[in-house]
Amino acid sequence: MTKRVLISGASIAGLTLAYWLNKYGYEVTVVEISNGLRRGGSPIDVRGVALNVAKEMGILEKIKAKEFIHTDEIVNAKNETIVTFSLNAQPEYLGDIEIHRDDLLDILYQNIPTNEVDIMFDNKIETLVQYEENVEVTFKNGGSSTFDFVFGADGTHSAVRKLVFGEEEKYSKFYGEYFAFAEVPNIKTKPNTGLIYNEPRKFAALYPFKNAVNALVVFRSPKLNWDHRNHEQHKQILKETFQNSSWKIPEILDAMLHTDNLYFDEVCQIHMPSWTKGRVALVGDAAHAASFHTGMGTSLAMQGANILAKELYSNDHYETAFAKYNDTYRPFVESVQAKIYRGINYLVPETEEAIQEAYKRFMVKK
């Protein structure tokens, strides 16, 4: 009998897992809380083993065709270029592919046979009860169903993790930073050029995004008392933090204060003793968010989804598959997560002296 599985989340991890489980003969349903693919975000990277996963999926050439080739300029408060560099031209990152997040989402989504995988948008899991033979799920729309397995691919603030493993605070580690990004329609940049600006304990960047420009700001801070659903609170935090900053930050701040599509969050990682419990497994950021400072969130999501699906396909007992997924993938994940401090110190230096030291990393200067 064909096994039925439910995946919560239609982003990188969820769509990759849906592709592989469908390929291996599972009856796959994906539930996504948004009314469509959740778009936006800064450019992302496909690196290392994730490139091999993309090749196996038959989408590597499509990803290459959408590669976001650009240079970055570090600028001062007068918008004068201090350093010009290309991150993926550095030896450590040669062969990696940077791509707009929306483009990768579209490629992954279009690679799934729509007549074989059921994707339910504008819906979510309300309750989840595990039994020996299956998992009973009720949905926001009032429907209910049973599945052989449920997979949480629903991000850092995973609802599946909360339902099955407990509150997020048990697993989330805060790293002393907050960040926000949004489209800034009234700011222009050079074509295919990202602009980066630092002040002590603050970072701002502008990235061209097709016909628009996206802004990212990051700032160091002690733990704040904040609600990730309270968008007006997020705007007030940004206003208080950046209101006296230089460069193009006043324009960025104005755009962020007036947008309906601001994304604000803390810099954190998810650390769990196990990514599985009973017939439920977590994948991607829901299991092991590494933060954008590592540059590996997308690659970890694709690689982990591939490993989880292959273990289920290769083992007669799901308990064995889940154990191998936990044991074989964990050392690599933890090695990636350990790189966060390097990213923090490079991206958001504490002092002006540390900012100047960080700039020396780049070879080509103006």
Long-range contacts (C-beta under 8 A, 24 or more apart in sequence): 2-26, 2-27, 3-27, 3-148, 3-149, 4-29, 4-145, 4-146, 4-147, 4-148, 5-29, 5-147, 5-148, 5-149, 5-150, 5-151, 6-30, 6-31, 6-125, 6-135, 6-137, 6-145, 6-147, 6-149, 6-150, 6-151, 7-31, 7-150, 7-151, 7-153, 8-32, 8-124, 8-125, 8-150, 8-151, 8-152, 8-153, 8-154, 8-158, 8-159, 8-160, 9-152, 9-153, 9-154, 9-155, 9-158, 9-284, 9-286, 10-34, 10-37, 10-38, 10-109, 10-119, 10-121, 11-37, 11-38, 11-105, 11-153, 11-155, 11-284, 11-301, 12-104, 12-105, 12-108, 12-284, 12-297, 12-298, 12-301, 12-302, 13-153, 13-283, 13-284, 13-285, 13-286, 13-301, 13-302, 13-304, 13-305, 14-151, 14-153, 14-154, 14-283, 14-284, 14-305, 15-105, 15-108, 15-109, 15-111, 15-112, 16-53, 16-57, 16-108, 16-301, 16-302, 16-305, 16-306, 17-151, 17-153, 17-283, 17-305, 17-308, 17-309, 18-112, 18-117, 18-119, 19-57, 19-108, 19-111, 19-112, 20-57, 20-305, 20-306, 20-309, 20-310, 21-309, 21-312, 22-112, 22-113, 22-116, 22-117, 23-309, 24-309, 24-312, 24-313, 28-116, 28-117, 28-118, 29-117, 29-118, 29-119, 29-120, 29-145, 29-147, 30-117, 30-118, 30-119, 30-120, 31-119, 31-120, 31-123, 31-124, 31-125, 31-139, 32-119, 32-120, 32-121, 32-122, 32-123, 32-124, 33-122, 33-123, 33-124, 33-154, 33-159, 34-121, 34-122, 35-121, 35-122, 36-121, 37-102, 37-105, 37-106, 37-109, 38-105, 39-101, 39-102, 39-105, 40-101, 40-102, 40-181, 40-183, 40-214, 40-261, 40-263, 41-101, 41-102, 41-181, 41-214, 41-263, 42-101, 42-181, 42-205, 42-207, 42-214, 42-216, 42-292, 43-68, 43-98, 43-99, 43-100, 43-101, 43-207, 43-209, 44-98, 44-99, 44-100, 44-101, 44-104, 44-297, 44-298, 45-88, 45-93, 45-96, 45-97, 45-98, 45-99, 45-295, 45-296, 45-298, 45-299, 46-96, 46-97, 46-99, 46-104, 46-298, 46-299, 46-302, 47-93, 47-96, 47-97, 47-295, 47-296, 47-299, 48-96, 48-299, 48-303, 49-299, 49-303, 50-298, 50-299, 50-300, 50-302, 50-303, 51-95, 51-96, 51-97, 53-302, 53-303, 53-306, 54-302, 56-306, 57-111, 58-111, 59-107, 59-108, 59-111, 62-107, 63-97, 63-99, 63-104, 63-107, 64-97, 66-99, 66-100, 66-103, 66-104, 66-107, 67-97, 67-98, 67-99, 68-98, 68-99, 68-100, 68-103, 69-98, 69-192, 70-98, 70-192, 70-193, 70-194, 70-207, 70-208, 71-192, 71-193, 71-194, 72-193, 72-194, 72-195, 72-196, 73-190, 73-193, 73-194, 73-195, 73-196, 74-196, 74-197, 74-198, 74-359, 74-362, 75-195, 75-196, 75-197, 75-247, 76-197, 76-247, 77-197, 77-246, 77-247, 79-195, 79-247, 79-248, 81-366, 82-359, 82-365, 82-366, 83-359, 83-362, 83-364, 83-365, 83-366, 84-362, 84-364, 84-365, 84-366, 85-362, 85-363, 85-364, 100-209, 100-210, 101-298, 104-298, 124-159, 125-150, 125-159, 125-160, 125-163, 127-163, 128-160, 128-163, 128-164, 128-280, 130-164, 130-278, 130-279, 130-280, 134-279, 135-278, 135-279, 135-280, 148-279, 149-279, 149-280, 149-281, 149-312, 149-318, 150-279, 150-280, 150-281, 151-280, 151-281, 151-282, 151-283, 151-308, 152-280, 152-281, 152-282, 152-283, 152-286, 152-287, 153-282, 153-283, 153-284, 153-286, 153-301, 153-305, 154-286, 155-284, 155-285, 155-286, 155-289, 156-265, 156-268, 156-270, 156-285, 156-286, 156-289, 157-228, 158-282, 158-285, 158-286, 160-280, 160-282, 160-286, 161-270, 161-282, 161-286, 161-287, 164-277, 164-278, 164-280, 165-272, 165-277, 165-282, 171-270, 171-271, 171-272, 172-268, 172-269, 172-270, 173-268, 173-269, 173-270, 173-271, 174-223, 174-266, 174-267, 174-268, 175-266, 175-267, 175-268, 175-269, 175-291, 175-293, 175-340, 175-344, 176-220, 176-221, 176-222, 176-223, 176-267, 176-344, 177-218, 177-219, 177-220, 177-221, 177-266, 177-267, 177-344, 177-348, 178-218, 178-219, 178-221, 178-224, 178-237, 178-264, 178-265, 178-266, 178-267, 179-216, 179-217, 179-218, 179-219, 179-264, 179-265, 179-266, 179-267, 179-292, 180-216, 180-217, 180-234, 180-238, 180-256, 180-262, 180-263, 180-264, 180-265, 181-214, 181-215, 181-216, 181-217, 181-262, 181-263, 182-214, 182-215, 182-255, 182-256, 182-259, 182-261, 182-262, 182-263, 183-209, 183-212, 183-213, 183-214, 183-215, 183-255, 183-259, 183-261, 184-212, 184-213, 184-214, 184-215, 184-251, 184-252, 184-255, 184-256, 185-212, 185-213, 185-255, 186-251, 186-255, 187-213, 187-215, 187-248, 187-251, 187-252, 187-255, 188-213, 189-213, 195-248, 197-247, 197-248, 197-249, 198-348, 198-349, 198-355, 198-358, 199-245, 199-246, 199-355, 200-349, 200-350, 200-351, 200-352, 200-354, 200-355, 201-348, 201-349, 201-350, 202-241, 202-242, 202-245, 202-348, 203-347, 203-348, 204-242, 204-245, 204-247, 204-248, 204-249, 204-252, 206-248, 206-252, 215-252, 215-255, 215-256, 217-242, 217-249, 217-252, 217-256, 218-267, 218-347, 218-348, 219-348, 220-348, 220-350, 223-266, 224-266, 226-266, 228-264, 228-265, 231-262, 231-264, 234-262, 234-264, 235-262, 237-264, 238-264, 267-291, 267-292, 267-293, 267-344, 269-337, 269-340, 271-337, 274-326, 275-325, 275-326, 276-322, 276-323, 276-325, 276-326, 279-318, 281-308, 281-322, 281-325, 283-308, 288-333, 288-337, 290-333, 290-336, 290-337, 290-340, 291-340, 291-343, 292-343, 293-339, 293-340, 293-342, 293-343, 293-344, 293-347, 294-336, 294-337, 294-339, 294-340, 294-343, 295-343, 296-336, 296-339, 300-333, 300-336, 303-329, 303-332, 304-329, 304-333
